[in-house]
Amino acid sequence: MTVNTAAAPQVAPTTDHFGARLARAVADRGPLCVGVDPHPGLLDAWGLTRDVAGVERFARTVVEALADRVAVLKPQSAFFEQYGSRGVAVLEHVIADARAAGALVLNDVKRGDIGSTVEAYAAAYLDPASPLCGDAMTASPYLGFGSLAPLIDTAVANGNGVFVLGLTSNPEGPQVQHAVAADGRTVAQTVLDSVAAANAGCVPEADGAPYGPVGVVVGATVGETGHDLSRVGGPFLAPGLGAQGAGAEDLRAVFGDARRAVLPSVSREVLRAGPKHSALRSAASRAADDFAAVLA
Ligand SMILES: O=c1ccn([C@@H]2O[C@H](COP(=O)(O)O)[C@@H](O)[C@H]2O)c(=O)[nH]1
């Protein structure tokens, strides 16, 4: 199936769509997304070694503590890739174990390239034949939104999702994302509008899914930017909470009425409570309560 990102992709009728799975997970568990980011500093703090064994112990602990209770786990691929093939093998287990325990897995890989290469990324992260396949992945639209068509196509065909970088949480983001394109829109607004077009018609009424398969990353740190978030039709991933300085109230300022579709995402804020399962669970539960008051 070929997806024209300017028009609505055809939805495979027999698939359990990402939007429907996400809606169920959020209804059962709340919208919190917790990152699995085995930072070297966190390995030290947990008394683990800075090697693949330490990363494996760390990631296994996070999955054991949280995969049966949070809606989404988001492994940060970079922290696994830095250990080469053995690190990637750990990531494969994290994905399988987290999904088996009921969490949706969002692979934070931020991939983007020319379309023919993007096809291979789609096969790696969105096709169930791959051991790295999760429920969704992050993607960079800065080779042009249309270059992501193979990702969206593969996601839709397999009932998975893609989260496209829109307004990232880092201070350097606005240099590119706030730049004004020839038609007067910012680069970020063109991304938001392209996501809206890709999602249009992709919300299968029968599933009652409130989300299309294409989400957007909008950092909780970005403040009121004047971008129109109202027509996206997919979920928002909101990193930048906790360690990067944003708090629950920032979600209201950044997302306004769109905040009901937000998945607040925290990594270090929860992970530094470890390694005890009970402490990780308490930290995740505190964060969830904090955000719920604003997102309800
Ligand atoms: O705009 C973005 C996109 C992705 N991230 C990723 O989220 C986590 C944030 O970690 P914290 O410890 O909660 O700061 C990390 O994996 C980033 O690569 C982001 O921060 N901002």
PDBQT file of the ligand as one rigid body, heavy atoms in Angstrom, charges set to zero:
ROOT
HETATM    1  O1  LIG A 301      12.130  16.902  21.734  1.00  0.00    +0.000 OA
HETATM    2  C1  LIG A 301      12.551  15.882  22.300  1.00  0.00    +0.000 A 
HETATM    3  C2  LIG A 301      12.456  14.625  21.735  1.00  0.00    +0.000 A 
HETATM    4  C3  LIG A 301      12.899  13.537  22.449  1.00  0.00    +0.000 A 
HETATM    5  N1  LIG A 301      13.440  13.671  23.666  1.00  0.00    +0.000 N 
HETATM    6  C4  LIG A 301      13.893  12.441  24.376  1.00  0.00    +0.000 C 
HETATM    7  O2  LIG A 301      13.087  12.248  25.541  1.00  0.00    +0.000 OA
HETATM    8  C5  LIG A 301      13.887  11.835  26.636  1.00  0.00    +0.000 C 
HETATM    9  C6  LIG A 301      13.866  12.905  27.694  1.00  0.00    +0.000 C 
HETATM   10  O3  LIG A 301      14.585  12.496  28.828  1.00  0.00    +0.000 OA
HETATM   11  P1  LIG A 301      14.478  13.257  30.230  1.00  0.00    +0.000 P 
HETATM   12  O4  LIG A 301      15.435  12.517  31.113  1.00  0.00    +0.000 OA
HETATM   13  O5  LIG A 301      13.052  13.153  30.704  1.00  0.00    +0.000 OA
HETATM   14  O6  LIG A 301      14.900  14.670  29.988  1.00  0.00    +0.000 OA
HETATM   15  C7  LIG A 301      15.281  11.562  26.069  1.00  0.00    +0.000 C 
HETATM   16  O7  LIG A 301      15.338  10.211  25.661  1.00  0.00    +0.000 OA
HETATM   17  C8  LIG A 301      15.340  12.473  24.857  1.00  0.00    +0.000 C 
HETATM   18  O8  LIG A 301      16.214  11.976  23.862  1.00  0.00    +0.000 OA
HETATM   19  C9  LIG A 301      13.539  14.903  24.237  1.00  0.00    +0.000 A 
HETATM   20  O9  LIG A 301      14.024  15.080  25.383  1.00  0.00    +0.000 OA
HETATM   21  N2  LIG A 301      13.084  15.989  23.539  1.00  0.00    +0.000 N 
ENDROOT
TORSDOF 0
